[in-house]
Amino acid sequence: MSRKYTQTRNSTGKIILFAVLCCGILGYTGTAVAWNFTVPATEVKPQNGVFEFPVSAFQDGKAKHFEYKHSPSQWVRFFVVKSTDGVIRAAFDACEVCYKSKKGYVQQGNDMVCINCGLKFRTDKVNEIKGGCNPSPLKRTIQGDKMIITQQDVLTGQKYFQ
């Protein structure tokens, strides 16, 4: 008499593979959704043609986002961050490549990350490297315990926010 053996399929491997794929897809989707937002910004107004910020406001190394509404239809966003080398830096919350998305940058550790494309830029390179997806530099000066940005310099960034 011959016996027929039937092989039972091991469904455990398929279940594990399916679970791993689902987690990967959900993780990717979650990251994409999390980056699809604009970082809240504090509205600022110039006094006598300048924006004046206390240097102490940036000592924690966390990027602060600001928005200047020149008129109801004209606005400019920028951020200020004290970089890893101790320099207070400023840039428009936009770049030459992704500005049309109007998503800007978010800080992750010592990097500024383009919310649109995900490229990372070290904070100590803000204001140093121009072009491409690098944050567009914004002139600023330190005068005593104040950081000064002129209204005129902020308005040069309007092209990124129209």
C-alpha positions as a LaTeX table, in Angstrom:
\begin{tabular}{lrrr}
\hline
Residue & $x$ (\AA) & $y$ (\AA) & $z$ (\AA) \\
\hline
Met1 & 0.00 & 0.00 & 0.00 \\
Ser2 & 1.30 & 3.38 & $-0.86$ \\
Arg3 & 0.58 & 6.40 & 1.18 \\
Lys4 & 0.05 & 9.75 & $-0.34$ \\
Tyr5 & 1.51 & 12.58 & 1.56 \\
Thr6 & 0.09 & 16.00 & 1.06 \\
Gln7 & 2.19 & 18.91 & 1.97 \\
Thr8 & 0.40 & 21.58 & 3.95 \\
Arg9 & 1.37 & 25.07 & 3.12 \\
Asn10 & 2.98 & 27.05 & 5.85 \\
Ser11 & 0.90 & 30.20 & 5.98 \\
Thr12 & 2.92 & 31.68 & 8.84 \\
Gly13 & 5.62 & 32.94 & 6.45 \\
Lys14 & 3.04 & 34.60 & 4.23 \\
Ile15 & 1.40 & 36.28 & 7.19 \\
Ile16 & 4.74 & 37.65 & 8.39 \\
Leu17 & 5.61 & 38.90 & 4.90 \\
Phe18 & 2.20 & 40.55 & 4.59 \\
Ala19 & 2.58 & 42.21 & 8.01 \\
Val20 & 6.05 & 43.53 & 7.14 \\
Leu21 & 4.80 & 44.95 & 3.83 \\
Cys22 & 1.83 & 46.62 & 5.53 \\
Cys23 & 4.06 & 48.18 & 8.18 \\
Gly24 & 6.41 & 49.47 & 5.51 \\
Ile25 & 3.61 & 50.99 & 3.48 \\
Leu26 & 2.00 & 52.56 & 6.56 \\
Gly27 & 5.36 & 53.90 & 7.73 \\
Tyr28 & 6.07 & 55.49 & 4.36 \\
Thr29 & 2.56 & 56.92 & 4.10 \\
Gly30 & 2.74 & 58.24 & 7.67 \\
Thr31 & 6.01 & 60.04 & 6.92 \\
Ala32 & 4.64 & 61.53 & 3.72 \\
Val33 & 1.49 & 62.71 & 5.49 \\
Ala34 & 3.47 & 64.12 & 8.42 \\
Trp35 & 5.62 & 66.17 & 6.05 \\
Asn36 & 2.68 & 67.49 & 4.08 \\
Phe37 & 2.09 & 70.54 & 6.26 \\
Thr38 & 3.40 & 74.02 & 6.75 \\
Val39 & 5.19 & 74.71 & 10.02 \\
Pro40 & 3.26 & 77.33 & 12.03 \\
Ala41 & 4.82 & 80.78 & 11.86 \\
Thr42 & 4.64 & 83.81 & 14.12 \\
Glu43 & 3.38 & 86.90 & 12.34 \\
Val44 & 5.82 & 89.81 & 12.63 \\
Lys45 & 5.67 & 93.48 & 11.69 \\
Pro46 & 8.61 & 95.79 & 11.06 \\
Gln47 & 9.27 & 98.84 & 13.19 \\
Asn48 & 10.85 & 101.72 & 11.26 \\
Gly49 & 11.71 & 99.38 & 8.38 \\
Val50 & 13.40 & 96.66 & 10.45 \\
Phe51 & 12.54 & 93.42 & 12.17 \\
Glu52 & 14.32 & 93.24 & 15.50 \\
Phe53 & 14.67 & 90.02 & 17.48 \\
Pro54 & 16.46 & 89.42 & 20.78 \\
Val55 & 19.49 & 87.15 & 20.24 \\
Ser56 & 18.44 & 85.24 & 23.36 \\
Ala57 & 15.30 & 83.99 & 21.54 \\
Phe58 & 17.47 & 81.66 & 19.43 \\
Gln59 & 19.82 & 80.24 & 22.06 \\
Asp60 & 18.00 & 76.90 & 22.20 \\
Gly61 & 19.05 & 76.05 & 18.63 \\
Lys62 & 15.44 & 75.50 & 17.55 \\
Ala63 & 14.34 & 77.10 & 14.29 \\
Lys64 & 11.74 & 79.83 & 14.69 \\
His65 & 9.45 & 80.51 & 11.73 \\
Phe66 & 8.08 & 83.97 & 10.98 \\
Glu67 & 5.60 & 85.43 & 8.50 \\
Tyr68 & 5.39 & 89.01 & 7.32 \\
Lys69 & 2.17 & 90.07 & 5.61 \\
His70 & 3.09 & 93.05 & 3.46 \\
Ser71 & $-0.51$ & 93.18 & 2.18 \\
Pro72 & $-3.43$ & 90.74 & 2.17 \\
Ser73 & $-2.08$ & 89.10 & $-0.99$ \\
Gln74 & 1.66 & 89.58 & $-0.37$ \\
Trp75 & 3.44 & 87.67 & 2.36 \\
Val76 & 6.88 & 86.30 & 3.06 \\
Arg77 & 7.95 & 83.48 & 5.39 \\
Phe78 & 11.40 & 83.05 & 6.87 \\
Phe79 & 13.10 & 81.18 & 9.67 \\
Val80 & 15.93 & 81.94 & 12.07 \\
Val81 & 18.06 & 79.27 & 13.74 \\
Lys82 & 21.18 & 79.19 & 15.85 \\
Ser83 & 23.32 & 76.63 & 14.04 \\
Thr84 & 25.58 & 73.99 & 15.51 \\
Asp85 & 28.57 & 76.34 & 15.18 \\
Gly86 & 26.83 & 78.98 & 17.33 \\
Val87 & 25.96 & 81.40 & 14.51 \\
Ile88 & 22.44 & 82.81 & 14.26 \\
Arg89 & 21.30 & 82.32 & 10.67 \\
Ala90 & 18.24 & 83.38 & 8.67 \\
Ala91 & 16.72 & 82.10 & 5.45 \\
Phe92 & 13.49 & 82.31 & 3.53 \\
Asp93 & 11.17 & 79.39 & 4.26 \\
Ala94 & 11.55 & 78.43 & 0.59 \\
Cys95 & 14.10 & 77.49 & $-2.02$ \\
Glu96 & 14.59 & 77.99 & $-5.76$ \\
Val97 & 13.38 & 74.47 & $-6.55$ \\
Cys98 & 10.40 & 73.67 & $-4.30$ \\
Tyr99 & 9.03 & 77.16 & $-3.55$ \\
Lys100 & 5.87 & 76.60 & $-5.60$ \\
Ser101 & 4.74 & 73.94 & $-3.11$ \\
Lys102 & 4.74 & 76.59 & $-0.33$ \\
Lys103 & 5.69 & 73.98 & 2.26 \\
Gly104 & 9.02 & 75.31 & 3.52 \\
Tyr105 & 11.36 & 73.60 & 5.96 \\
Val106 & 11.08 & 71.78 & 9.24 \\
Gln107 & 13.94 & 71.21 & 11.66 \\
Gln108 & 15.07 & 67.68 & 12.50 \\
Gly109 & 17.98 & 67.77 & 14.92 \\
Asn110 & 20.82 & 69.73 & 13.31 \\
Asp111 & 19.20 & 69.72 & 9.87 \\
Met112 & 16.59 & 71.78 & 8.09 \\
Val113 & 14.50 & 69.45 & 5.95 \\
Cys114 & 12.57 & 70.52 & 2.84 \\
Ile115 & 9.01 & 69.42 & 3.50 \\
Asn116 & 8.35 & 69.05 & $-0.23$ \\
Cys117 & 11.28 & 66.88 & $-1.36$ \\
Gly118 & 12.78 & 65.64 & 1.93 \\
Leu119 & 16.34 & 66.86 & 1.29 \\
Lys120 & 18.27 & 67.73 & 4.47 \\
Phe121 & 20.55 & 70.73 & 4.98 \\
Arg122 & 22.83 & 71.22 & 7.97 \\
Thr123 & 21.99 & 74.32 & 9.99 \\
Asp124 & 25.61 & 75.49 & 9.84 \\
Lys125 & 25.29 & 75.73 & 6.02 \\
Val126 & 22.23 & 78.02 & 6.08 \\
Asn127 & 23.30 & 81.41 & 4.60 \\
Glu128 & 26.51 & 79.75 & 3.37 \\
Ile129 & 25.30 & 77.64 & 0.44 \\
Lys130 & 22.91 & 79.11 & $-2.12$ \\
Gly131 & 20.85 & 77.67 & $-4.94$ \\
Gly132 & 19.03 & 74.46 & $-5.62$ \\
Cys133 & 16.94 & 73.21 & $-2.73$ \\
Asn134 & 19.09 & 74.93 & $-0.09$ \\
Pro135 & 17.13 & 77.40 & 2.04 \\
Ser136 & 17.39 & 80.77 & 0.27 \\
Pro137 & 19.63 & 83.05 & 2.37 \\
Leu138 & 18.24 & 86.13 & 4.11 \\
Lys139 & 20.59 & 88.93 & 5.15 \\
Arg140 & 20.74 & 89.62 & 8.88 \\
Thr141 & 23.05 & 91.46 & 11.22 \\
Ile142 & 23.74 & 91.21 & 14.92 \\
Gln143 & 23.85 & 94.50 & 16.79 \\
Gly144 & 24.57 & 93.97 & 20.47 \\
Asp145 & 21.87 & 91.70 & 21.86 \\
Lys146 & 19.59 & 92.11 & 18.81 \\
Met147 & 19.38 & 90.42 & 15.46 \\
Ile148 & 18.24 & 92.83 & 12.75 \\
Ile149 & 16.65 & 92.02 & 9.38 \\
Thr150 & 15.53 & 94.89 & 7.17 \\
Gln151 & 12.04 & 95.00 & 5.71 \\
Gln152 & 13.64 & 95.60 & 2.30 \\
Asp153 & 15.66 & 92.37 & 2.59 \\
Val154 & 12.57 & 90.40 & 3.62 \\
Leu155 & 10.65 & 91.76 & 0.64 \\
Thr156 & 13.30 & 90.42 & $-1.75$ \\
Gly157 & 11.86 & 86.99 & $-0.96$ \\
Gln158 & 8.35 & 87.79 & $-2.23$ \\
Lys159 & 9.08 & 85.91 & $-5.46$ \\
Tyr160 & 8.99 & 82.65 & $-3.47$ \\
Phe161 & 5.53 & 83.26 & $-2.02$ \\
Gln162 & 3.38 & 84.61 & $-4.86$ \\
\hline
\end{tabular}
